[in-house]
Amino acid sequence: MNRSRRLVSGIIGGALGRSVSLIAPFLVMPIMLRYLGDTHFGIWMTAVSITSMAQFSDLGIGNGLLTRLSAAFGRDDIVSARADISSAYAMLTCVALILSVISGGLLLASNLRPFGISTQPASLAIVASVLVAFFAGIPASIIQRVMYARQQVMLSNLWQIAGASVAVIACWAAVTLKLPPWAAVLAYGLPAALALAGAGLWYFVRNPELRPRLSDVRKDSSRQLLTLGIRFLALGILTSVALNVDNVIIAANAGAHAVTQYSVPAKIGSLLGLVITTIFLPLWAANGEALARGDFDWVRNNSRRMVWIGGGGVAVAAMILTLAGDRIIYLWMGRNFSDQQMILGLLGGLSVVMAIASPANMVLNAIGQIRIQIIAWAIFALITIALKLAFVTEGHLWLVPAISLIMYAIIITPAMWKTAGNALRH
């Protein structure tokens, strides 16, 4: 299978995997609400939210590994690849163990009071179950980076689908058997990590040349992975703040009522972000492998092609979502919200300019050129936050996505394409 076919397969696989991952919570949440009750369900959701905010706990090492492995596989350098894989497993296992000890200590010491949650043992057990599943997934997720780096995205997503499917079945079984609340939570949360662990065992049996060994852990690999990972970590924090601070600004400027008016259409609009990730993430490894082989023409031509294909696909999805938004929101929430169609349209426009920049981002990620991205996102975050604080009011919530759209088109997109173009000028 050539590189372009692997890329198409990766996009299709990503779409399948993310579709199942989106559906699974919708299948589980109603039955869990009835089984756990409002209090324990709220505890579960709070704990899940906390772990969602801790997605950077791998210190960016996963992204750094993807960049380095893509280049190593492009050079057919199996020795370096195995050293990086072994070092990543060693570091992330230590990270997971350290975080587990710290979280366990804080949980017991605080008795959950900072979260406003009951201190009864059942509540502690629910939070502990969520944390166990989360920390188990930190080192287990490395196999996804290995498969992505080898452009085996479809394979990676098949394991993801298996984990999500088992999670739904296990959760239903736990509820049917009337197991304790913490067991039902663990039955839903743990299968994803176990599926990744199983994928790793299966993959390294079939590919023994890549099997991680303690003897292959290298100081230089660990140092380089951590250095690159810290840059990805900084970039991830900046992008997360810049794209997720809107509700805080709206609450400060217009109150909690206005947050509700904006957050519902914004939640629908956020689906376009998943479309962007699905389309463009497989480019990362494909670019890394191509550049390592000196195939700059393929990267240049494919990047331009993906602007039209990916950007066009996101534009069509954005138009459909905007036109159908009123009906979708009414069916979902039973009511409509102020300026929701305008907000959806502007969020769609933001998604289109993000899609146009994404091929350039994937070139920069593939070569580990993160500094320009950090600078551009820092400027974007500072300017957009300042403008939103100055101009957003309850009657002008549409300014939130409008400011992001304009500033992204002015600051991020040109900088990414100029830097990527310079990197590909060989």
C-alpha positions in Angstrom: 0.0 0.0 0.0 1.6 3.3 -1.0 1.7 6.4 1.1 -1.4 8.1 -0.3 -3.5 5.0 0.1 -2.3 4.7 3.7 -3.4 8.3 4.2 -6.9 7.7 2.9 -7.2 4.5 5.0 -6.1 6.5 8.0 -8.7 9.2 7.4 -11.5 6.5 7.1 -10.2 4.7 10.1 -10.1 7.9 12.2 -13.7 8.7 11.2 -14.9 5.2 12.3 -13.0 5.3 15.6 -14.2 8.8 16.5 -17.8 8.0 15.6 -17.8 5.0 17.9 -16.1 7.0 20.7 -18.8 9.7 20.3 -21.7 7.3 20.4 -20.5 5.3 23.4 -21.1 8.0 26.0 -24.6 8.6 24.6 -25.4 4.9 25.0 -24.1 4.7 28.6 -25.0 8.0 30.2 -28.8 7.5 30.5 -28.5 4.0 32.1 -25.8 5.3 34.4 -27.9 8.3 35.5 -30.7 6.0 36.5 -28.4 3.5 38.2 -26.1 5.9 40.1 -28.6 8.6 40.9 -28.1 12.3 40.6 -25.4 12.5 43.4 -23.1 9.7 42.3 -23.7 10.5 38.6 -22.5 14.1 39.4 -19.4 12.7 41.2 -18.6 10.5 38.2 -19.0 13.5 35.7 -16.9 15.7 37.9 -14.1 13.2 38.1 -14.2 12.6 34.3 -14.0 16.4 33.8 -10.9 16.6 36.0 -9.2 13.8 34.1 -10.2 15.5 30.8 -8.4 18.7 31.9 -5.3 16.5 32.7 -4.8 15.3 29.2 -1.4 16.9 29.1 -0.2 14.7 31.9 2.0 12.8 29.5 4.2 15.9 29.2 3.8 15.9 25.4 6.0 12.8 25.2 3.3 11.0 23.1 3.4 13.8 20.4 7.2 13.9 20.6 7.4 10.1 20.1 5.1 10.4 17.0 7.4 12.9 15.4 10.6 11.0 16.1 9.2 7.6 15.1 7.8 8.9 11.8 11.3 10.1 10.9 13.0 6.9 12.2 10.7 4.7 10.2 11.3 6.9 7.1 15.0 6.2 7.6 14.4 2.5 8.3 16.2 3.1 11.6 14.7 0.3 13.7 17.4 0.6 16.5 16.5 4.3 17.1 12.8 3.5 16.9 13.0 0.8 19.5 15.1 3.0 21.8 12.5 5.8 21.6 9.6 3.3 22.2 11.4 1.8 25.2 12.3 5.2 26.6 8.7 6.4 26.2 7.2 3.4 27.9 9.7 3.8 30.8 9.0 7.5 31.3 5.2 7.4 31.0 5.0 4.4 33.3 6.9 6.4 35.9 4.7 9.4 35.2 1.6 7.3 35.7 2.9 5.8 39.0 3.9 9.2 40.4 0.6 10.8 39.5 -1.2 7.8 41.0 0.5 8.2 44.3 0.1 12.0 44.4 -3.6 11.8 43.4 -4.3 9.1 45.9 -2.7 11.0 48.7 -4.5 14.3 47.8 -7.8 12.4 47.5 -7.5 10.9 50.9 -6.1 14.0 52.6 -8.7 16.4 51.2 -11.6 14.0 51.6 -12.9 15.5 48.3 -13.9 18.7 50.0 -12.4 21.0 47.3 -14.9 19.4 44.8 -17.9 19.8 47.1 -18.4 16.0 47.0 -19.6 13.7 49.8 -16.9 12.0 51.8 -18.7 8.7 52.0 -16.7 5.6 50.9 -18.9 5.1 47.7 -18.0 8.6 46.5 -14.3 8.0 47.1 -14.5 4.7 45.3 -16.1 6.2 42.2 -13.4 8.9 41.9 -10.7 6.3 42.5 -12.2 4.1 39.7 -12.0 7.0 37.2 -8.4 7.8 38.2 -7.3 4.1 37.9 -8.7 4.0 34.3 -7.1 7.3 33.4 -3.6 6.6 34.8 -3.6 3.1 33.3 -4.2 4.7 29.9 -1.1 7.0 30.0 1.6 4.4 29.2 -0.9 2.1 27.3 -1.6 4.9 24.8 2.0 4.7 23.4 0.9 1.9 21.0 -1.4 4.4 19.3 1.6 6.6 18.5 3.6 3.6 17.2 0.7 2.6 14.9 0.2 6.2 13.7 3.9 6.6 13.0 3.8 3.5 10.9 0.7 4.9 9.1 -1.4 2.1 10.5 -4.2 4.4 11.6 -7.0 2.0 10.6 -5.5 -0.7 12.8 -5.2 1.7 15.7 -8.8 2.8 15.4 -10.0 -0.8 15.2 -8.5 -1.4 18.6 -10.1 1.9 19.8 -13.5 0.7 18.5 -13.0 -2.6 20.3 -12.3 -0.8 23.6 -15.3 1.4 23.3 -17.6 -1.5 22.4 -16.4 -3.6 25.3 -16.8 -0.6 27.6 -20.5 -0.2 26.7 -21.2 -4.0 27.1 -19.2 -4.2 30.4 -21.1 -1.1 31.8 -24.5 -2.6 30.9 -23.4 -5.9 32.4 -22.3 -4.2 35.7 -25.6 -2.4 35.9 -27.6 -5.5 35.1 -25.7 -7.5 37.8 -26.3 -4.6 40.2 -22.6 -4.3 41.0 -21.5 -1.4 43.3 -21.4 2.1 41.7 -17.6 2.2 41.6 -17.6 -1.2 39.7 -20.0 0.1 37.1 -17.8 3.2 36.6 -14.7 1.1 36.3 -16.4 -1.3 33.9 -17.0 1.6 31.6 -13.6 3.4 32.0 -11.1 0.6 32.1 -11.7 -1.3 28.9 -10.2 1.5 26.8 -6.9 1.2 28.6 -7.0 -2.6 28.6 -7.7 -2.5 24.8 -4.6 -0.4 24.3 -2.5 -2.7 26.5 -3.8 -5.7 24.6 -3.0 -3.9 21.3 0.5 -3.3 22.5 1.1 -6.9 23.5 -0.4 -8.2 20.2 1.6 -5.6 18.1 4.9 -6.3 19.7 4.5 -10.1 19.4 3.9 -9.5 15.6 6.7 -7.0 15.4 9.4 -8.2 17.8 12.0 -5.9 16.3 10.1 -3.0 17.9 9.4 -4.7 21.3 10.3 -2.3 24.2 13.0 -3.6 26.5 14.5 -2.1 29.6 17.9 -2.6 28.1 17.0 -0.3 25.2 16.0 2.6 27.4 18.5 5.4 26.4 19.4 8.6 28.2 19.7 10.5 24.9 16.4 9.2 23.6 14.7 10.1 26.9 16.2 13.6 26.9 15.3 14.3 23.3 11.7 12.9 23.8 11.2 15.0 26.9 12.7 18.2 25.2 10.4 17.8 22.2 7.5 16.8 24.4 7.8 19.9 26.6 7.4 22.0 23.4 4.3 20.1 22.4 3.1 20.5 26.0 3.5 24.2 25.9 1.7 24.4 22.5 -1.1 22.2 23.7 -1.7 24.4 26.8 -1.7 27.5 24.7 -4.2 26.1 22.2 -6.4 24.7 24.9 -6.5 28.1 26.7 -7.1 30.1 23.5 -9.9 27.9 22.3 -11.6 27.1 25.6 -11.6 30.3 27.6 -14.7 31.8 25.9 -17.2 30.7 28.5 -15.1 32.2 31.2 -15.0 35.6 29.3 -18.7 35.5 28.7 -19.4 34.7 32.3 -17.2 37.6 33.4 -18.7 40.1 30.9 -22.4 39.0 30.7 -23.1 36.5 33.4 -24.0 32.8 33.6 -27.2 33.2 31.6 -25.2 34.3 28.6 -22.9 31.3 28.9 -25.9 29.1 28.4 -26.9 31.0 25.3 -23.5 30.6 23.8 -22.3 27.2 25.0 -25.1 25.1 23.5 -24.5 26.2 19.8 -20.7 26.1 20.6 -21.0 22.5 21.6 -22.6 21.6 18.3 -19.9 23.7 16.5 -17.2 21.8 18.3 -18.1 18.7 16.3 -16.2 20.4 13.4 -13.0 20.2 15.4 -13.4 16.4 15.4 -13.8 16.5 11.6 -10.5 18.5 11.3 -8.6 16.1 13.5 -10.0 13.1 11.6 -8.9 14.4 8.3 -5.6 15.9 9.0 -4.0 13.9 11.9 -2.8 11.1 9.6 -0.8 13.6 7.6 1.6 14.0 10.6 3.2 10.6 10.2 2.9 10.5 6.4 4.8 13.8 6.2 7.5 12.6 8.7 8.1 9.4 6.7 8.2 11.3 3.4 10.5 14.0 4.6 12.9 11.4 6.1 13.1 9.8 2.7 13.7 13.1 1.0 10.3 13.1 -0.8 9.7 16.8 -0.5 7.6 17.0 -3.7 5.0 14.5 -2.3 4.7 16.6 0.9 4.4 19.9 -1.0 1.8 18.5 -3.5 -0.2 16.6 -0.9 -0.3 19.5 1.4 -1.8 21.7 -1.3 -4.2 19.0 -2.3 -5.3 18.6 1.3 -6.1 22.3 1.6 -8.7 21.9 -1.1 -10.0 18.4 -0.1 -9.9 18.9 3.7 -10.8 22.6 3.6 -13.7 21.8 1.2 -14.9 18.9 3.3 -14.9 21.0 6.5 -16.7 23.9 4.6 -19.5 21.6 3.4 -19.8 20.1 6.9 -19.9 23.6 8.4 -22.7 24.7 5.9 -24.8 21.7 6.7 -24.4 22.1 10.4 -25.2 25.8 10.2 -28.3 25.3 8.1 -29.6 22.4 10.2 -28.4 23.9 13.4 -31.8 25.4 14.5 -33.5 22.0 14.1 -30.6 20.0 15.7 -30.5 22.3 18.8 -34.3 22.2 19.2 -34.5 18.4 18.9 -31.5 18.1 21.4 -32.4 20.8 24.0 -36.1 21.4 23.3 -35.6 25.1 22.7 -33.5 27.6 20.7 -30.9 30.2 21.8 -30.1 33.8 20.9 -28.1 34.2 17.6 -27.4 30.5 17.5 -27.3 30.3 13.7 -25.0 33.2 13.4 -22.7 31.7 16.1 -22.7 28.4 14.3 -21.9 30.0 11.0 -19.0 31.9 12.5 -17.7 28.8 14.2 -18.0 27.1 10.9 -15.9 29.8 9.3 -13.3 29.4 12.1 -13.2 25.7 11.4 -12.6 26.3 7.7 -9.5 28.6 8.3 -8.2 26.1 10.8 -8.6 23.3 8.2 -6.7 25.5 5.7 -3.8 25.9 8.1 -3.8 22.2 9.2 -1.7 20.8 6.4 1.0 23.3 7.2 0.7 22.4 10.9 1.2 18.8 10.1 4.4 19.6 8.2 5.8 21.6 11.2 4.8 18.8 13.6 6.5 16.2 11.4 9.8 18.1 11.5 9.5 19.1 15.2 9.3 22.8 14.4 7.2 23.9 17.3 8.6 27.2 18.3 6.9 29.3 15.6 3.6 27.6 16.5 4.0 28.5 20.2 4.8 32.1 19.3 1.8 32.4 16.9 -0.6 30.8 19.4 0.7 33.0 22.3 0.0 36.2 20.2 -3.4 34.8 19.1 -4.4 34.0 22.7 -3.4 37.4 24.1 -5.1 39.4 21.3 -8.3 37.4 21.2 -8.7 37.4 25.0 -8.1 41.1 25.2 -10.6 41.9 22.3 -13.3 39.6 23.7 -13.0 41.1 27.2 -13.3 44.6 25.7 -16.2 44.0 23.3 -18.3 40.9 24.1 -21.6 41.6 25.8 -24.8 39.6 26.2 -26.3 41.1 23.1 -23.2 40.5 21.0 -22.2 36.9 21.8 -21.5 36.4 18.1 -18.4 38.5 18.5 -16.7 35.6 20.3 -16.3 33.4 17.3 -16.0 36.4 14.9 -12.9 37.6 16.8 -11.4 34.1 16.8 -12.1 33.7 13.1 -10.5 37.0 12.0 -7.5 36.7 14.3 -6.8 33.1 13.3 -6.9 34.1 9.6 -4.6 37.0 10.2 -2.1 35.5 12.8 -2.1 31.7 12.7 -2.7 30.6 9.0 -0.2 32.9 7.3 2.6 32.1 9.8 2.1 28.4 9.6 2.1 28.3 5.8 5.1 30.7 5.5 7.2 28.6 7.9 6.1 25.3 6.3 6.9 26.7 2.9 10.4 27.7 4.0 11.0 24.2 5.5 9.9 22.5 2.2 12.0 24.8 0.0 14.7 22.2 -0.9 
